[in-house]
């Protein structure tokens, strides 16, 4: 939706901003090396951006630090689409808002929150998730908590919380609030994203979308399926129990099955791993995602 705005460019998930900042501290004040690490990253190559264009933008910006290089690379991407502003949609960054806010003092953050039960089941179906729906529920709870706590510290000028359910129910009103937060005017083109989805992914109109992205070619649709469909009742109860404290804070309708909560605790280990450890485990499970 934001990428469909005439002034905003949102590339595919980057991942490299945090990965390189954490793992390549020597890049902070070596812009040439930082740029080459970004250009060699698997995620950057998916942007379909000419590396020479990125190099030209970095040179023109006289980038002197890692954040300067990142800005220039994103500027190059936005320029390729004739847009003056850019953003980044990488869900995992919610655990790194303080670090990103320090790297980019003028950045604004939009935290999209969805029913944790739906998130847990969806995440557990992805090939990159090594755990169960229950461990994914704890993971959601922790990530939302950390993101909201960081947002409180950032303040309303830099942090906006957006409920997915409200966005689906009234997309024009919610997107109007998002645009006001960003200092932009709402544009109806933002709701025309289904017509652009295949082209933005480099697919022809006849080519199918990947299964996990099939709904981006559809208008906002509520309750595509029930989160508990296909789950044994005991697992569904544990998922709901694991999500319960945060669901209550967010105002979702739920119940707290005490026995299920005790059973769910056995699956909590993955959610309690520090974020840097999860980055490492993700790279071992999918080596092509690691920075090079």
MARDREN-174910 format. One record per residue (C-alpha): residue in three letters; x, y, z; residue number from 1. Coordinates in steps of 0.5 Angstrom, whole numbers, plus 500, padded with zeros to 3 digits. Layout:
<nodes>
(node "ALA",(X,Y,Z),NUM)
...
</nodes>
This chain:
<nodes>
(node "UNK",(500,500,500),1)
(node "UNK",(505,505,502),2)
(node "UNK",(510,503,496),3)
(node "UNK",(504,505,491),4)
(node "UNK",(504,512,494),5)
(node "UNK",(507,517,489),6)
(node "UNK",(512,519,493),7)
(node "UNK",(514,513,497),8)
(node "UNK",(518,507,495),9)
(node "UNK",(519,501,499),10)
(node "UNK",(523,495,497),11)
(node "UNK",(523,488,498),12)
(node "UNK",(525,486,506),13)
(node "UNK",(533,489,507),14)
(node "UNK",(535,485,513),15)
(node "UNK",(542,487,511),16)
(node "UNK",(541,494,515),17)
(node "UNK",(541,490,522),18)
(node "UNK",(545,484,520),19)
(node "UNK",(551,488,518),20)
(node "UNK",(551,493,523),21)
(node "UNK",(551,488,528),22)
(node "UNK",(556,483,525),23)
(node "UNK",(561,488,521),24)
(node "UNK",(562,494,526),25)
(node "UNK",(568,495,523),26)
(node "UNK",(564,498,517),27)
(node "UNK",(561,504,521),28)
(node "UNK",(567,508,519),29)
(node "UNK",(569,505,512),30)
(node "UNK",(564,507,507),31)
(node "UNK",(567,503,501),32)
(node "UNK",(567,497,505),33)
(node "UNK",(560,498,507),34)
(node "UNK",(557,499,500),35)
(node "UNK",(561,493,498),36)
(node "UNK",(558,488,503),37)
(node "UNK",(551,491,502),38)
(node "UNK",(551,490,494),39)
(node "UNK",(554,483,495),40)
(node "UNK",(548,481,500),41)
(node "UNK",(543,476,497),42)
(node "UNK",(537,481,499),43)
(node "UNK",(540,487,496),44)
(node "UNK",(540,483,489),45)
(node "UNK",(533,482,490),46)
(node "UNK",(532,489,489),47)
(node "UNK",(534,489,482),48)
(node "UNK",(537,495,482),49)
(node "UNK",(544,497,478),50)
(node "UNK",(550,497,483),51)
(node "UNK",(553,502,479),52)
(node "UNK",(547,507,481),53)
(node "UNK",(548,505,488),54)
(node "UNK",(555,507,488),55)
(node "UNK",(554,513,484),56)
(node "UNK",(549,515,490),57)
(node "UNK",(554,514,495),58)
(node "UNK",(559,518,492),59)
(node "UNK",(555,524,490),60)
(node "UNK",(552,523,498),61)
(node "UNK",(560,523,500),62)
(node "UNK",(558,518,505),63)
(node "UNK",(562,518,511),64)
(node "UNK",(559,512,515),65)
(node "UNK",(555,506,515),66)
(node "UNK",(548,510,516),67)
(node "UNK",(550,515,510),68)
(node "UNK",(551,509,506),69)
(node "UNK",(545,506,507),70)
(node "UNK",(541,512,506),71)
(node "UNK",(544,513,499),72)
(node "UNK",(543,506,497),73)
(node "UNK",(536,507,499),74)
(node "UNK",(536,514,495),75)
(node "UNK",(538,510,489),76)
(node "UNK",(532,505,490),77)
(node "UNK",(527,511,491),78)
(node "UNK",(530,515,485),79)
(node "UNK",(529,509,480),80)
(node "UNK",(522,509,481),81)
(node "UNK",(522,517,481),82)
(node "UNK",(520,518,488),83)
(node "UNK",(523,522,493),84)
(node "UNK",(522,518,500),85)
(node "UNK",(523,511,502),86)
(node "UNK",(522,506,507),87)
(node "UNK",(523,499,509),88)
(node "UNK",(519,493,511),89)
(node "UNK",(522,488,515),90)
(node "UNK",(518,485,520),91)
(node "UNK",(524,483,524),92)
(node "UNK",(526,490,525),93)
(node "UNK",(521,491,531),94)
(node "UNK",(526,488,536),95)
(node "UNK",(531,493,534),96)
(node "UNK",(528,500,534),97)
(node "UNK",(532,503,539),98)
(node "UNK",(538,501,535),99)
(node "UNK",(535,503,528),100)
(node "UNK",(533,510,531),101)
(node "UNK",(540,511,533),102)
(node "UNK",(543,510,527),103)
(node "UNK",(537,514,523),104)
(node "UNK",(535,520,528),105)
(node "UNK",(530,522,523),106)
(node "UNK",(527,515,522),107)
(node "UNK",(519,514,523),108)
(node "UNK",(517,507,525),109)
(node "UNK",(510,504,523),110)
(node "UNK",(508,498,528),111)
(node "UNK",(503,494,524),112)
(node "UNK",(500,489,530),113)
(node "UNK",(496,483,528),114)
(node "UNK",(492,478,532),115)
(node "UNK",(497,474,535),116)
(node "UNK",(494,467,534),117)
(node "UNK",(493,469,527),118)
(node "UNK",(501,471,527),119)
(node "UNK",(503,464,530),120)
(node "UNK",(499,460,526),121)
(node "UNK",(502,463,519),122)
(node "UNK",(509,464,522),123)
(node "UNK",(509,456,524),124)
(node "UNK",(507,454,516),125)
(node "UNK",(514,458,514),126)
(node "UNK",(520,454,512),127)
(node "UNK",(524,459,516),128)
(node "UNK",(521,457,523),129)
(node "UNK",(524,452,526),130)
(node "UNK",(519,451,532),131)
(node "UNK",(511,450,533),132)
(node "UNK",(505,454,533),133)
(node "UNK",(506,455,540),134)
(node "UNK",(513,457,540),135)
(node "UNK",(511,462,535),136)
(node "UNK",(506,465,539),137)
(node "UNK",(511,466,545),138)
(node "UNK",(515,469,539),139)
(node "UNK",(509,474,537),140)
(node "UNK",(508,476,544),141)
(node "UNK",(515,478,546),142)
(node "UNK",(516,482,539),143)
(node "UNK",(510,486,540),144)
(node "UNK",(512,487,547),145)
(node "UNK",(519,490,545),146)
(node "UNK",(516,494,539),147)
(node "UNK",(511,497,544),148)
(node "UNK",(516,499,549),149)
(node "UNK",(521,502,544),150)
(node "UNK",(515,506,541),151)
(node "UNK",(513,509,548),152)
(node "UNK",(520,511,549),153)
(node "UNK",(521,514,541),154)
(node "UNK",(514,518,542),155)
(node "UNK",(508,519,538),156)
(node "UNK",(512,523,533),157)
(node "UNK",(517,517,531),158)
(node "UNK",(512,511,533),159)
(node "UNK",(505,509,530),160)
(node "UNK",(502,503,532),161)
(node "UNK",(497,501,527),162)
(node "UNK",(492,495,528),163)
(node "UNK",(492,490,522),164)
(node "UNK",(484,489,523),165)
(node "UNK",(483,496,523),166)
(node "UNK",(487,497,516),167)
(node "UNK",(483,492,513),168)
(node "UNK",(476,494,516),169)
(node "UNK",(477,502,513),170)
(node "UNK",(483,502,509),171)
(node "UNK",(482,509,507),172)
(node "UNK",(481,512,514),173)
(node "UNK",(487,508,517),174)
(node "UNK",(492,510,511),175)
(node "UNK",(490,517,512),176)
(node "UNK",(492,517,519),177)
(node "UNK",(499,514,517),178)
(node "UNK",(500,519,511),179)
(node "UNK",(498,524,517),180)
(node "UNK",(504,521,521),181)
(node "UNK",(509,521,515),182)
(node "UNK",(507,528,513),183)
(node "UNK",(504,526,507),184)
(node "UNK",(498,527,503),185)
(node "UNK",(493,521,502),186)
(node "UNK",(493,518,495),187)
(node "UNK",(488,513,493),188)
(node "UNK",(493,510,489),189)
(node "UNK",(495,507,495),190)
(node "UNK",(489,502,495),191)
(node "UNK",(491,500,488),192)
(node "UNK",(496,496,490),193)
(node "UNK",(493,489,487),194)
(node "UNK",(494,491,480),195)
(node "UNK",(502,492,481),196)
(node "UNK",(503,486,486),197)
(node "UNK",(506,482,480),198)
(node "UNK",(510,487,476),199)
(node "UNK",(513,489,483),200)
(node "UNK",(515,482,484),201)
(node "UNK",(518,481,477),202)
(node "UNK",(512,476,475),203)
(node "UNK",(508,477,469),204)
(node "UNK",(500,477,469),205)
(node "UNK",(500,470,468),206)
(node "UNK",(505,467,473),207)
(node "UNK",(502,465,480),208)
(node "UNK",(504,469,486),209)
(node "UNK",(508,465,491),210)
(node "UNK",(503,461,496),211)
(node "UNK",(505,466,502),212)
(node "UNK",(504,472,498),213)
(node "UNK",(498,470,494),214)
(node "UNK",(493,475,498),215)
(node "UNK",(497,481,496),216)
(node "UNK",(494,481,489),217)
(node "UNK",(487,482,493),218)
(node "UNK",(484,488,496),219)
(node "UNK",(484,488,504),220)
(node "UNK",(480,482,506),221)
(node "UNK",(478,480,513),222)
(node "UNK",(478,473,516),223)
(node "UNK",(481,469,510),224)
(node "UNK",(481,463,515),225)
(node "UNK",(480,462,522),226)
(node "UNK",(487,461,526),227)
(node "UNK",(485,455,529),228)
(node "UNK",(483,451,522),229)
(node "UNK",(487,445,522),230)
(node "UNK",(490,445,529),231)
(node "UNK",(488,440,534),232)
(node "UNK",(484,443,540),233)
(node "UNK",(490,442,545),234)
(node "UNK",(495,446,541),235)
(node "UNK",(490,451,539),236)
(node "UNK",(488,452,546),237)
(node "UNK",(496,453,548),238)
(node "UNK",(497,458,542),239)
(node "UNK",(491,462,545),240)
(node "UNK",(494,461,552),241)
(node "UNK",(501,463,550),242)
(node "UNK",(498,470,547),243)
(node "UNK",(493,471,552),244)
(node "UNK",(497,477,556),245)
(node "UNK",(498,481,550),246)
(node "UNK",(492,480,547),247)
(node "UNK",(489,482,553),248)
(node "UNK",(493,489,553),249)
(node "UNK",(491,490,546),250)
(node "UNK",(484,489,547),251)
(node "UNK",(482,482,543),252)
(node "UNK",(477,477,545),253)
(node "UNK",(480,471,548),254)
(node "UNK",(480,467,554),255)
(node "UNK",(486,464,558),256)
(node "UNK",(486,456,559),257)
(node "UNK",(490,455,565),258)
(node "UNK",(492,448,564),259)
(node "UNK",(494,450,556),260)
(node "UNK",(498,455,559),261)
(node "UNK",(502,451,563),262)
(node "UNK",(503,446,557),263)
(node "UNK",(505,452,552),264)
(node "UNK",(511,454,557),265)
(node "UNK",(514,448,554),266)
(node "UNK",(515,451,547),267)
(node "UNK",(517,458,550),268)
(node "UNK",(525,457,549),269)
(node "UNK",(525,459,542),270)
(node "UNK",(522,465,543),271)
(node "UNK",(526,467,549),272)
(node "UNK",(533,467,545),273)
(node "UNK",(536,473,544),274)
(node "UNK",(535,476,537),275)
(node "UNK",(542,476,535),276)
(node "UNK",(542,468,537),277)
(node "UNK",(536,468,532),278)
(node "UNK",(539,471,527),279)
(node "UNK",(545,466,527),280)
(node "UNK",(540,460,527),281)
(node "UNK",(536,463,521),282)
(node "UNK",(543,464,518),283)
(node "UNK",(545,456,519),284)
(node "UNK",(538,454,517),285)
(node "UNK",(538,458,511),286)
(node "UNK",(545,460,509),287)
(node "UNK",(543,464,503),288)
(node "UNK",(540,469,508),289)
(node "UNK",(547,471,511),290)
(node "UNK",(551,477,509),291)
(node "UNK",(557,475,505),292)
</nodes>
